[in-house]
């Protein structure tokens, strides 16, 4: 189907209803590689930010500041992205019997399919983002790819792509802010990254179908009821997509058409609305309300509450 085609979901719903009722991609505890037959961390430095505590499905994200270093020969056990956040910095890549010399700057990106074997010698200090992507995140991203066993990324060692950079910086910001929507926003960004990679950096390119009309009423009601019953829990994107019976990409696209909100923002709005009602009861303190509506701590709650309501929770409670 041409990319300009915009089918109506009322007529072609069958294209978007492969049931993705699985648990979704697995949790990755970190960015890991194989060295001398052992799985170990990609870098032996402590990351400034890591997705390990948020437990995003299918993706591991780590942010590092490192000195000049050698990353010894290793094999990538997952698909791998790497972005330079500072520069310039010179680096040398040893792979497939070749030595490749590059000069990296802010935005320089590696895209490596799993199974890539290399050694990298960094000749200066730098800040970097390293990302591992489980194959099932790519396979499950679109209904068009749901029948694939595995999708092969194309190898790049010195790429600049502003879209990849923007998505990774958004993931970084979500972690830095404490992931107020839990897993949902990070997994939405991860799925958007997977869809983008499918359209640009795979051996076989895919063109996502664009739908209009939103979710059918009964599917939307099923999803909204699930959110209403579980908004204080750490809801995942794959969980909501499974309730709707479709891939994460199409679910997120059609949910926003139906409600006007991305899934993570809708969940946050539900939490804030419940918090406003709870704050009207003077017997509840701010921390109790924050925990009751699904925030990890009072500071994350206060920051999100101010963003949506325009005032702090304590000021809102005192006004009531």
N, C-alpha and C positions, 0 to 999 in steps of 0.2 A: 504494500500500500504506500503511495507517495506520502512524504512527510507533511505535505500541505493538507492532506485529507483529515477532516475532523468528524469522525463518525458519531452518530447519536447513540447514546447508551441504551435508549429504549428499543432500538432496532438491532443493535449488535452487541448486546450484553454478554452473549456467550463467549466473546473474545476475551472478556475480563473476568471470567468466573471459574478459572481453574482453582480448585480449592487449595489454598495455602494454609491448611489447618495444622501444619506441623508446629513444633516449638520454635522454629526459626533457626538461624545460624547459631552455632555454639558460642559460648563466652570464651574469649581469649585472655589469658591472664597477663600477657605482655607481648612485646615484640621479641620473638625468639628465633634462633638459628641453630643449625647443626654444625658442631665442630668435633672432629675426631670421634664420631659416633655418638656424641652426647648432645642433647638439646640444652641450650643455655641462653642467657640474655644476649641480644644483639650487641649492646654496649655494657661494659662493666663500670658504668657511672650511674649515680642515682638521678633519676629524672626529676626535673622541677615540677612537671605535671604528668599524670598518668591516668588512663581510663580504668585502671584495674579496680578501683573502689566503686566506680559507677556501674561496671559490668555491662557495657554495651555488647550487644550480640554481633558476632561476626567481624569485629574490628578491635584492634588494640592500638592505642595512641600514646606516644611518649614524646615529651619535650625536654631537650637537653641543652646545656651549655658545656662545651668540652674544650680542652686544650688541643694543641696539635697531637695527633695520635695515629697509630696504626690499628685498623680493625682487621684482626687476623683472618685468614682464609676460612670461609664458612659457606654453608648452603642454606638458602632461604626455604623454610618449611611452609611458609604462607606467601601469598602475593605481597609485594613490598612497595611502599612509597617512602620517599625520603625528600625533604625540602629544606634547603638552606635558608635560614632566617637572617643571616648577616653575611658580610663579605666585604671585599673580595677575598677568596681563599683558593689556593691551588690544591689540587688533589690528583692522585694517581690511582688508576683502577687496573688490577690484574685479574683478567677473566678470559677463559677460553684460549689460554696460551698467548694472549696479547697483553701489552702494557699500553694503557690509554691515559694521556695527560690532558687535564682540563683545568680551567679557571672558573670557579663558581662565584656567583653573586647572590644577592637576595632574590629568592624565587627559583634558583636552580633546583631541578627536580629529577629524581630517579624514579622510573617505573620498572619493576622487575617481576617477571613471573616466578611463581614458586618453583624451586629446583635450580634457580640460578646460583652458580658458585663463583665467588669472587673474594678478593682482598682489596681493601681501600686504604690508602695512605694519605692522611690529611696533613697539610704542611703549615697549618695555622689554626688558631682558636676559632670557634664558631658556635652559633646557636642553631639547633636543628630540630626538625620534627621527623620522627620515624613512625611509620604506620604499617601494621600487618593486617591483611585482609583475607579472611577465610574464603575458600572457593565458593561455598554455598551462599555467601552474601551476593556474589555476582550472579550465580545461577538463579537465586530466588527473587532477584530485584524486579524482573519483568515477567509477565505472562509469556512473552515471546521466547524467553530463555528457560522456562520452567522444565522443559523436557530435556535440556542439556545435562550431560553428566559432569562436564567441567568446561570452563571458558578460559582460553589462553590469552593472557595479556601480551602485548608487544613490548620488547625491551628498549629502554631509553636510559642513557647515562648523563645527559647534559641538556635537559629539556626545560623550557620555561612555559608555563601554562597558568595564566591568571585565575582561571576558574578553579583549578585544583588548589591553588594557593588560597583563594577566598574560602573554599569549603573547609580546608584544614585550619585556617585561622578562626573560623566560626566554631569549630570543634574545640579549639584551644580556649576561646573565650567562654564557652559553656563550662568547661572544666574549671577555669579560673574563677567563675562566678558561683561555683558549687553545684552546678547542674540543677537549677530550681525545678525543672520539669522532670527530674529523675532521668531514666534512660530514654524517654520518649523523644526529646529534641535531638540528642546526640545520635540516636539510631535513625532519625529522619534525615539528618545531615549525612550519615554514613550511607544510607540508601541512595540519596541524591548523588553522592560521590560514585557509588557503584554504577548507577545509570549513566552518569557522564563517561566513566571509563568504558562502558559497553558501547557508547556511541562514537568513541574516538580512539581507543587504545587497545582494541582486541583484534585478533587475527581475522575474525568475522565481525563486521560492524552491524549494529542493530539500530533500528529507528523506532523509538517508542510511538505507539499509537496515541493520538490525542483525543480525549473524550470530552463531551459536553453533557450537561443535563444533571450531573450529580448522582448520588446514590439513590436507587429506588427507595421508596418510603419505608418498606418493611426492613430493609437492610440498615438504613440510617437509624431507625428506631432501635434495632438490635444493638447497634454500636453505642448509641447514646445511653441506652439502659445499662449497658456494661460499664461505661464510664461513670454513670451516676452511682452505680453500686460499688465502684472500686476506685474513685478518683483520688482517695488518700493513699492508695497503694502505688508501687512503682510499676506503672503500666508500661509495657513495651510496644513498639510499633508492630512487630510481628504478631503480637497478641491481638491487637485491634484489627489488623489485616485478616487474621484467621477468623475473627468474629464476623467480619464482612464477607469472608470467603473469596479473597482475591489477593493479588500480590501487593506488597507494601507500596510500590510506586503508584499503582492505580488507586489503591485505597486512599493514600494521602492526597492525590490529585482530586478525586471525586468528593472526598470529605470536605475539602476546602470549598469546592463548588457548591456543596449543599449547605454549609454552615457559615461560610465567609471567614472561617478560621482554619489555620493549620492545626493538626491534631494536638500538638504540644501546647499551643496557645489556648485552645479550647479547654484542655484539662486544667491549665493554670487558672483560667477564668472561673471554672467550677470551684476550684480550691479557694480562690479569693472571695467568691460570693458566699461560700459556706463560712469562711473566716469572718466576714462582716457580720453575719448573723450570730456567730459565736461570741464575737467581741461585744455585742449588745448586752450580753449577760455578764455583769460585773464580777461574778464569782470566778470567771475564767481569767487566768493571767495570759500574757502574750506567748510564753513558751508552751503552755498547755494547748492553746489554740493552734500554734504553728505545728506542733506534733500531730494534733488531731486531724489536720487537713492535709498532711502528707509532706511537710517540710522537715528537713533534717535538723535544723536549728533555728533559733530566733532571728539571727542576722540574715540568713537567706530569706526567711519569711518577710522580714521588715523591708528588705531591698525590693523584693517582688511586689509586695503590697503597695509600696510607694509608687512604683512604676505604673501599676494599674489604677490605683485610687487617687493618687496625687497627694497623699499625706501619710504619715506614719501610723502604724497600728495603735500606738498608745494615744496619739492625738485623736484618731477616729473614735477610740473607746471613750476617751474623756468627753468628747462632744456628745456622745449618746447618754 
